[in-house]
Amino acid sequence: MSNPLTQEAAGLTVAGASQEDWRQVAAWCADEGWNPGDNDVDCFHPTDPAGFFVGRIDGRIVSSISIVTYSDQYAFLGYYVVHPDFRGRGLGLATWRAAFPHAGNRLVGLDAVPAQQANYQRSGFTPAHGTVRYGGRPERPGPSGRFADGTVPVTPDLVDAVAAYDRGCFPADRRGFVARWLTGPGHLARARVRGGEITGYGVIRPGRDGHRIGPLFADTPGDAEALLDGLTAHLGPDDVVALDIPENRSDAAALALARGLTPQFPTVRMYTGPAPEIRAERVFGVTSLELG
């Protein structure tokens, strides 16, 4: 990671980022109000250690971007940020240009804030659909602390089955990431099981500004409802959660609203080519805006 990729834009040097470097980037994102999970770095970085980049000036990290390659066909771009003290100097674009070749010829996805959508379009990205973050204190219909019927903890013997289910909801096989995500410190994962078959799973994790739920994948609205209630059953009355829902999923939005969550801010899912084929009807909440 010591070999710089490029030098431009007022002495900027862009090179691969270590896991420790990325903790600093995650702190920036928290300051920006992105509410990253407390242990996201430990789950994210090993997914593609060569896909995380930082720009430095005089040794100080000033910019970042991740381009995580999940397969020979698919990659996801995130964490595109410049420290507030260094904005307006072209450092973000220079970092992008140095890092983007890591994607090769893969289809690349990202989640854009609406204000940056036009900039991404100029770089070859096309909007696919919007995503809306819903948040608030979740209302639970049953006694607090009681898991909904039919949801179970994701134990080690279920990891392979959950990863196989995840593959239908995501454009690439990401078993390694899923295994870390299910068992990360502070992460609570539950699966919905009917007739001995997994019909959905979800994960909740602590973040700086409340808990993040993602993914929430399920065969039916009933499965999603059971999972959401199971994931939030342990929370206290003042705990808040956030869930990112594709805007074309009206049943997912209805579930969030029924549990007292309200729309907070939108993003736009974009790709460098046609949107990949997945079981979109199962996506009641995306895994993350940073890694897809």
N, C-alpha and C positions, 0 to 999 in steps of 0.2 A: 504493500500500500504506500510505499514511500516514493514511487515513481510518479511524477506529475504528468498529467495528461495534456495540459495546455497552459500557456501563460499569456494573458491579455487583460484588457480592461484595468488599467492602473495597477499593474503588478500582481494581478490575481493569479494564484496557482490552484488548479483543480486536481484533486487526487482522490483515491478511494478513502472511505471513512471507516475507522475502527468502530467497534461496538461502543467504546467509551466516548469517542467523538460524537456518536449519535445520541448519547444521553444529553449532550448540550443542545443538539438540535431539537430534541423532544421538549426540553425546557422552554425553548423559544416558542414552540407550537402551543404549549400550555399558556404562555404569556399572551399569545395571540387569541386566546379563547377557544382553541380547538378541542380542549378537554381530552387530551390523549390518556389512554389507560396507564396506570402506574407502572406496569411491567411490559408495556408494548415493545420496548426496544429488545428485550431478551427473546421475545417471540418473533419479531419482525426480521432482525438483522441476520440470523442464521439461515433464513429462507433463501437468500442470495447475497452472501457477504461481499461479493464484487459489485453489487448493484447499488451501493450507497456512496454518495460523493459529497465532499465539502470543498468550498473555495476558501482559500486563505490569503490574507494580506499581512506580510511581516509576521507570519506564524499564527495569526489570529483567525479563527473560523468566522467567516462573514456571510457565507451562503451555503445552501444545501439543495440536494435533489436526490430522490431515489428512483431507480428504474429496475424493478425487481422482475427477473425473468423466471416465470413459472414453468415454461416448457419451450420447446423449439418453435412454438407458434404464438405464444402469448406472454406479454409483459405488462406491468402496471407502473405508472408514474405517480409519485407523490412527494410530499415534504418539500415542495418547491418554494423556498422562502429565502429572503435576504434579511439580515439583521437590520432593524430600523435605523441604526446609525450609518448604514452604508447604502441605503436605497437611492435610486435616481442616478446611478453611475453606470448602468449597464452590466452590473455584476451578475444579476440573475440570468440574463440571456447568455453571457459568456459561460456560466456554469452549465446551463442547459446544453449549449453547443458542444462542450467538452464531454458531457456525460451521455448524451442521447445515443451515440453510436453503440453503446452497450446493448441496446435493444436489438441491434442487427436488423433482420427483415421481419421481425415479429410484429403482429398486431399489438398495438399499445393502447391501453385504456387509462383514463384519469377521471377524477371528479373535480370540476372547476367551479369556483365561485362565479356567479353571473357576470361580475365586473370584468373578469379575465377571459370570458368565453371567446370574444373576438380575437384576442391575442393567440389563443390556442388554435382557432380556426386558421389563422395565418400560418401556423406551423403544421397544418395538414390534418387537424383533428375535426371530426364531424359530430355534432350533438346526437345522442341516441335517445335520452330521456332525462327528465329532471329527477332529483331526489330531495326529499324534505326531511329535516331532522325534527322529530317530535320529542318533547321533553316535559318533565314535571314530576310531581309526586304521584306514583301509580296507585290507583284505587284497586282494591282487591275484594271480590265478592264474597269470599269465604272467610273462615276464621284465620287470623294471622298465623303464619308459621305452618300452615297445612298445605302440602303440595297437592296440586290438581291430580285427579285420578289418571293413571296411565303414563305419568312421566317418571323417569328413573334417573338416578345419577349416572353419568357416563363413566363407568369403571374401565380399567384397562382392557378387559375382554370385549368391550364394545367399540374400541377405538377404530378397528379396521372397518366395521360396519358403518360407523358414523362417517369415516373418511370416504367410503364408497358412496354414501348418500350425498355427501358434500360435492362429489365430482359432478353430479347431475345439475347442481345449482351454480357451478363456477366453471369458467372456460378452460380450466386445466386441472390435472391431478396435483393436489397440494397436500399429500398425506403428511409429510414432515411438518409443515406448518400447522395442520389441523391437530396433530398429536401434541405439539407445544401449546397450542391455543386452548385445548381442552384441559390441560393440566397446569397452566401457568399459575404462579403464586397469586392468590386472591381470586382466581377465576373459578366460577361455578358453572358447570356444564350439565345440562339435562337433555335426555332424549325422550321422545314420544314413541311408545311401542304398542302396536296393535297386532294381534295374531302372530306374535313372535317376530314381526318385521318392524324395522325403524320407519316411522312415518314423519320424522322431523327431529330437529335438535336446535338448541340455542345455547348461548354463552353470555354470562354477565360478568363484568369485571369492574373493579374500582378505578376511578379517574380523579383528576384534580378537582373537578367541579361536579362530583356525583358519579353515578355508575353508568357505564356504557353497555348496551345490549347489542350483540352482533356476533355471529349471524343469528337470525331467526328464520330458519328454513322449515317448511312444513307442507304436508300434502294438502291439507284442508284448513279453512279458517278455524274449525274446532280444534285441530291439532295445534295450530299456532296459539290459540287462546289458552289451552292447557299449558303449553310451554311458557308463555309469558307469565302466567300466574305462578307457575312453579319456580321460575327464575327470580321473581320478585317477592316470594312469600317470606323470605328471611329479613327483608328490609324493614327499618323502622319507619314511623309515621312521617319523619322529616327528611327521609332519604329521597333523592331525586335520581331520575334515570334519563337517558337519551337513547333514541333509536332512529336510525336513518332508513327511510322507506322510499322505494321508487314511487314517483308520483302517479304512475299508471296503475298502481296496485290499490284500488279503492277499498277492497276488503281489508287490507293491511292498515290503511289509514283509519278505517272505521273501528278496527280493534283498538288502535292507539287512542282514538278519541273516547271510546267507551271506557277506557281505563284512566281517563282524566288527563292524558297527555295532550299538549297543544303544539301546533307548528311553531318552529323557532327560526330556522333559516333554510334557504334552498341551496342546492348545488346542481351541477349539470354533468351527467355521465357522458363522456366523449370518447371516441375511438379514432384511430388512424385509418380505419377501413370499416367494412360492414360489421355491425354488432355481432358478437359470437352467439351461437345458438346454445341456450341453456334452458333448464326448466324454470322459466321466469315466474310461472304461476306459483312456484314454491317459495319465492323470495318475499318474505314478510319483513325482512330487515337485512341490510347488507352487513358484511363482516366489519369493514372499516372504510373510511374515506381515504386512508393513507395507502393501503395495500389492496384495495378492492374487496 
